[in-house]
Amino acid sequence: MKVLLLLFTVLLLSCSSDHLYNLSLRSIDGKEIKLSQFRGKKFIVYVWSGTCVGHVEDLKRLTVVYPELEVPLVSIAVMMDVQDVKEVLQKNNIKPNYPVLADPKGEFANKVTLLFLPATIIFNERGEVLKNFPQLPPELVSLISTHK
């Protein structure tokens, strides 16, 4: 009986519609971006908010690091709408060469436990968290190859 209950629980959790890949957010240029595009791939999310300490420096550094990455990366601004995100970027003279998404309702935080803010989170091919870092780790490029 316990085995059946455990099996049923696992089945329910695996069928849950609350998976990270079900999340769809708006980019700063107005496009809808679905995280399902990362299904089957390792990927990185840099998550921040306008009130976080350190996000400005990290976002600027991402423009340098992004071209060196061998996996997809997306930046998600939680509890901010598109206009708020644009204002932060413009005010700080940040011209991102990576996707920046607005998450005004904090939906990302409902799907992934945020240990830090800002944070860099590496996900595996199944959308599971491999590693969660405070801010943007200086050694991000080398970390990607070590977390397979």
C-alpha positions as CSV (number, residue, x, y, z in Angstrom):
1,M,0.0,0.0,0.0
2,K,2.8,2.4,0.9
3,V,4.5,1.7,-2.5
4,L,1.2,2.5,-4.3
5,L,0.9,5.7,-2.4
6,L,4.5,6.7,-3.1
7,L,4.0,5.8,-6.8
8,F,0.8,7.9,-7.0
9,T,2.6,10.9,-5.3
10,V,5.5,10.7,-7.7
11,L,3.1,10.5,-10.7
12,L,1.1,13.5,-9.4
13,L,4.3,15.6,-9.0
14,S,5.6,14.7,-12.4
15,C,2.3,15.7,-14.0
16,S,2.1,18.9,-12.2
17,S,1.5,22.0,-14.3
18,D,3.7,24.0,-12.0
19,H,6.9,23.1,-13.8
20,L,9.5,25.7,-14.7
21,Y,9.0,25.0,-18.4
22,N,5.4,26.2,-18.2
23,L,6.6,29.7,-17.4
24,S,6.2,32.4,-20.1
25,L,7.5,35.9,-19.6
26,R,7.8,39.1,-21.6
27,S,11.2,40.3,-22.9
28,I,12.2,44.0,-22.7
29,D,11.4,44.2,-26.5
30,G,7.9,42.9,-25.9
31,K,8.2,39.3,-27.1
32,E,6.8,36.4,-25.1
33,I,9.5,34.0,-24.1
34,K,8.7,30.5,-23.0
35,L,11.2,28.7,-20.8
36,S,10.1,25.5,-22.5
37,Q,12.6,26.5,-25.2
38,F,15.3,25.3,-22.8
39,R,13.8,21.8,-22.4
40,G,16.5,19.2,-22.9
41,K,19.3,21.8,-22.5
42,K,21.4,22.9,-19.6
43,F,20.8,26.6,-19.1
44,I,21.5,29.5,-16.7
45,V,19.1,32.1,-15.2
46,Y,20.4,35.3,-13.6
47,V,17.5,36.5,-11.4
48,W,17.4,40.0,-9.9
49,S,15.2,42.8,-8.8
50,G,15.6,46.6,-8.9
51,T,16.1,46.7,-5.2
52,C,18.9,44.1,-5.0
53,V,22.4,45.1,-4.1
54,G,24.9,44.2,-6.8
55,H,22.6,43.6,-9.7
56,V,23.9,46.6,-11.7
57,E,27.5,45.4,-11.7
58,D,26.4,41.8,-12.5
59,L,24.2,42.9,-15.4
60,K,27.1,44.9,-16.9
61,R,29.5,41.9,-16.4
62,L,27.0,39.6,-18.1
63,T,27.4,41.6,-21.3
64,V,31.1,40.5,-21.2
65,V,30.6,37.0,-20.1
66,Y,27.5,36.1,-22.2
67,P,29.4,35.6,-25.5
68,E,31.8,33.1,-23.8
69,L,29.0,30.9,-22.5
70,E,28.4,27.5,-24.1
71,V,24.9,27.2,-22.7
72,P,21.8,29.5,-23.0
73,L,21.4,32.3,-20.4
74,V,18.4,34.4,-19.6
75,S,18.1,37.3,-17.1
76,I,14.8,37.5,-15.2
77,A,13.8,40.6,-13.2
78,V,11.3,39.5,-10.6
79,M,8.5,41.7,-9.3
80,M,9.3,44.2,-12.1
81,D,7.3,45.0,-15.3
82,V,8.9,45.6,-18.7
83,Q,9.0,49.4,-18.3
84,D,10.6,49.1,-14.8
85,V,13.3,46.9,-16.2
86,K,14.0,49.2,-19.2
87,E,14.3,52.1,-16.8
88,V,16.9,50.3,-14.6
89,L,18.9,49.3,-17.7
90,Q,18.8,52.8,-19.2
91,K,19.5,54.6,-15.9
92,N,22.6,52.4,-15.4
93,N,23.7,52.5,-19.1
94,I,23.4,48.7,-19.4
95,K,23.0,47.5,-23.0
96,P,22.3,43.8,-22.6
97,N,23.3,41.4,-25.4
98,Y,21.4,38.6,-23.6
99,P,17.7,38.1,-23.1
100,V,16.2,40.1,-20.3
101,L,12.7,39.1,-19.1
102,A,10.3,40.9,-16.8
103,D,8.4,38.8,-14.2
104,P,6.0,41.3,-12.6
105,K,4.1,38.7,-10.6
106,G,7.1,36.8,-9.3
107,E,6.1,33.6,-11.0
108,F,9.7,32.4,-11.4
109,A,10.1,32.5,-7.6
110,N,6.9,30.4,-7.3
111,K,8.6,27.7,-9.4
112,V,12.2,27.9,-8.1
113,T,13.3,28.4,-4.6
114,L,15.4,31.6,-4.5
115,L,18.2,31.2,-2.0
116,F,19.7,34.6,-2.9
117,L,18.7,37.7,-4.8
118,P,20.4,38.5,-7.1
119,A,21.2,34.9,-7.9
120,T,22.7,32.8,-10.7
121,I,21.0,29.4,-11.1
122,I,22.3,26.6,-13.3
123,F,19.6,24.2,-14.5
124,N,20.1,20.7,-15.9
125,E,18.4,19.4,-19.0
126,R,15.3,18.4,-17.0
127,G,14.9,21.9,-15.6
128,E,16.2,20.9,-12.2
129,V,18.5,23.2,-10.2
130,L,22.1,22.0,-10.4
131,K,23.6,25.0,-8.5
132,N,22.4,28.2,-7.0
133,F,24.9,31.1,-6.5
134,P,24.6,34.5,-4.9
135,Q,25.0,37.2,-7.5
136,L,27.0,36.4,-10.6
137,P,30.0,34.2,-9.8
138,P,33.3,35.5,-11.3
139,E,34.1,32.0,-12.5
140,L,30.8,31.4,-14.3
141,V,32.2,30.3,-17.6
142,S,34.4,27.6,-16.0
143,L,31.6,26.5,-13.6
144,I,29.4,25.5,-16.5
145,S,31.7,22.8,-17.6
146,T,32.1,21.4,-14.0
147,H,28.3,21.1,-13.4
148,K,27.3,18.5,-15.9
